[in-house]
Amino acid sequence: MELDDYNTYCQSLPATTHVVQWGDSHVWKVGGKVFAIAGWSDGDAFAVTFKTSREEFGFLVEMPGVTTGASPRVPRLHVGAALRRTGTR
């Protein structure tokens, strides 16, 4: 997944809005509430942070390439997962 793929997918969801904030992070919201952030990374790798239910969280953290932790820019997104993959679709 690349940034364009991420933005296209998020835009296809109902009632979403997009803003670039916190530097160059692509932030998607529903009703003014953040549900996904992309474009930030500790290095050159593309990364996405998103909200998820507690049930889905348990499943997601078992997948390769998924790490856990609070977003460094939005600490309240503590129930989420970061997907870091390059060259995959």
PyMOL commands that set and color helices and strands:
alter all, ss='L'
color gray80, all
select helices_A, chain A and resi 3-12+54-60
alter helices_A, ss='H'
color red, helices_A
select strands_A, chain A and resi 16-21+25-30+33-38+47-51+66-67+80-84
alter strands_A, ss='S'
color yellow, strands_A
deselect
rebuild
show_as cartoon
